[in-house]
Amino acid sequence: MGRDDHISLAVFDWAGTIADFGCLAPVAAFVKAFADEGIAVSNEVARGPMGLDKKNHLRALLGEPQTSEAWTARTGRAWNEQDVDRLFGKYVRCQMDALAEHAALVPETLACVENLRRKNIQIGTTTGYFRDAAQFMARAGKEQGFHSACDVCAEDVPVGRPAPFMLYRVMEHLQVYPASHVMKVGDTVPDIEEGLMAGAWSIAVTDSSSQMGLGQKEWAALDEPTRADRRAAVRGKFTAAGAHYIVDSIAELPRIIDSIDERLANGECP
């Protein structure tokens, strides 16, 4: 059970939140999988459904008008589930190839997690990645000093994001309840929705996010006015999705927890 009137569990997404600044690996894999079919998909389009489990991500891309038209022009027919299965196989191979290049932790991650553990908060993760990719990221995280008490991926539950089942699985494994004692931290709209549907506090991260879509070097190269404009645009989307809190980086989470704990002590729930 959770501590009385305190956050007891923080559940993080992987790519774009605690690793792979800018969420680059999945985008590259989707673009390559479609290219192998003779279909050009831009990085922006490939990034659109980010946060969903990867088969639903593929379905969303195939249903996008420009991609759908290109598919029909290329094949002479509409896409079907057999196409999804074939594309998923290609995506899996492309994704595993891309992970090694994009597995570095977001810089603030280790300090943030250490701070949370000092507050007796357990750490878990959920991800839209398939199991092999999720296990790769968990191993890469451990090699860099990140340790989680429970890692759940989309293949572990009947339905992935925005459904809350991955988050519930972490809560069950770590025996933390009610959901008001849990915060979900992510970088996409489905991440936010996962937290909201679970009844947890939903926190969105802007700078490293898939929604921002910039690698660490690209982000560092921006001047401050451009950063401010881009943050405002991303914040607008996260606000519209219903995030309880929006932070520039996970380095800000400790003060967010203090705010949530105060609200819980006053009888508020997400």
N, C-alpha and C positions, 0 to 999 in steps of 0.2 A: 504494500500500500504506500501511497505517497506520504511525504511529511505533511503535517497539519499546516494548511494555508501556505504551502511553499511549492515551487517547482521542484520536482523530483527526477524528471527525465527530460533530456534534450535529444531529439531525433533529427539527424541531419540527412539531407540528400548528399549524393557524391558529386558528380560532375557539375561544375558551376557554383558549388556551394563550399565544399571543403577541399576539393581537388579539381584539376583541369580548369584553371582560371579561364573564363569565357566559354566553357563547355564546347571545346573544339573537336574532341575525338568523335562524338556521335555525329556531328554535322558532316565531317569528312567521310565517315563510313556510309551515311545515307547518300551523299552525292556520288560516291564511287559505285555503290550498288546500282543506282539508277543509270549511271554512265555505262556500266557493263551491259545494260539492256538497250543502250542506244538512246536514252532519254536524258536530256540536260535538265538538271534541277539546280537552282542557285542555292548558295549558302543560306540566304535569307528565307527562302521557301522551305528548305530542309530543316531549318531551325524552328519553324512555326509551331509544330505540335509538341515541342520538347517538354518532357516531364511525363508523358504517357508511356505505358509499356510499349516496347518497340514494334510489336505487330500492329497495335492500334496506331502507332506513329506512321507506319507504312500505309495503312488504310487511309489515314488522314491525308497523307501526301498524294496518294493515288486519286483521292476524291477532290483534290484541289483542281479547279477548272483548267488551268494552263497545263498541269501535269497530265490530267485526264485526257485532254485533247491531244497532247503529244503522244500519249500511250496509244490512243485509237488510231492516230495517223501512222504510227510506227507498226502496229500489229494488225490493224484492220478490224479490231473488235474492242469492246470494253474490257477492263481488267476484271479478274475473278479471284476467288480464294486460292486457287492453285498458283496464280501469279504472286499473291502475297507470300505463300509458303516458299516459292522459289527465290523471291527477292529477300526474304528473311534469311535464308541460307547464305546468300551472297553478303547481306549486311553483316551477319555474324562473323564471317571470315574477315571482312574489311574492318569491323570494329575491333577484333582481337589484334589485328595488325597495327591499328591506330593507338591502342591504349598505352603501349609502352612509351610512346612519345609524349603522351599527355596525362601522365599519372602523378605529376608533382602536386603536393599539397598547396593550397592557397596559403600565402605567407603567414597569416594571423592564426591559422588553425590550431597549432599546438599550444600556443599561449592561451587561447580561448578555452580549449578543453581543460587545460591544467587549472584555470580559474574556476571553471564549472565544477571540477572534481573537488576543489577546496570547499565548495558550497554543498558537498555531498549529493551532487546531481549525477545520475547515471547517464551514459552515452550510448545511443543506438543509431543505426542508419537504415534508411529505406532508399530504394532506387528503382528506376524504370528499366535498368539493365537486366539482361538475361543472366542466368546463374554463373556461367563461366566468366563473364565480364565483371560481375559483382565480386566474385571471389578474387579475381585478379586485382581489382581496386582495393579490396580489403587487405590482401597481402602487401601490395605496394604501400598502403597507408601504414601498416605495421613496420615495414622497413624504414619508414621515415619518422616513426615515433608515435603514430596515431593508433590508439587501441579502442575498440568498441566492444561493449558487452553483448551486443546482438546486432546482426546484420541480416536484413530481409530484402529480397529482390522480388520483382514482379512474378517470377515463376513459382514463388512460394505460396501464392494466394490465388483464389479463384478469379478475382478481378483486380487489376492494378488501379493506379490513380485515374481519376480523382476519387475513387472509392477509398474508404479508410482502412481497408483490411490489413495492409502492410503495417500501418501504425498500430493497429490493435494487436497484431502478432508480436511486435516488439514489447508492447505493454504487458501482454500475457506472459511472455518469456521472462521478463524482468520483474513481474508481479507488481506493477505500478498502476494504481487507479486512485481516484477517478481521472478522466481525461483532462480535467481542469488543472491537474498537476503536471501536465505534459506540454512541452512546446515543440512544435515542428518547424524546422528551419530549412528553407529551400530557395530556389532561384527561378522558379517558373510558376505560372498560374496553376497548373495541376498540383504542384507542391502545396500552394496556398489552400486549394480546395480540399486536398487530402486532410490537412490539419483541421479545417473548418468542419468537414463532414464527420471527423472523429470527435469533435467537441473539445479539441485542444487549442492552445494558443498558436496562432499561425504567424510566423515571422519570415519576411522576405529580405533577401540580400541583393543589392543592386550591382556593385562594381564588378564582381567576378561572375555575374549571372549570364545565363544563356540569353536572357532578355536583352542584356547589354551587348553581348556577342563579340567582345573584343578580348584578344589574348593579353597577357600581362604587359608585354612590351608595348603593344598598341595602346593600351590604356595609359601607361606611364608617359607616353609621348604626347598625349593631349594636353592642351593648355587648360587652365582652370575654368574659364568661361565655357569652353566646349564640354568639359566634364559636367559642369553644373547643368547645362542644357540637356545633356544625355541622361543624367540622373533624374531630372525632372520628368522626362518622358517615360522612363522606366517606372518611376514611383507612381505616375498616373495610372499605369496599367495594373500595378500591384494594388493600389488603393481601390480601383474599380473592382478587382477580384475579391476584396474584402479582408486583406491582410490586417491583422491587429497591430503589427509594428513593421516598419520598413527601416532597414539599416544600410549604410553604405558598405560596411564590411562586418564580418563576424566578430571583429575586435570589440564591437559595441554591445555584444550580447550580455556581458555581466551587468551593465546598467539597466538593460531591458528586463533582466530577471528581477532586479530589485524593484522595478516598477510593477511587474506582474505580481510579485509576492505581496506588495502593498495592496494591490487591488484584491487579491485573494483574501487577505486579512480583513478587508472591508466588506467581504461577502460577495464580491463580483465573480462571475464566471464568464468564460469565453462566449 
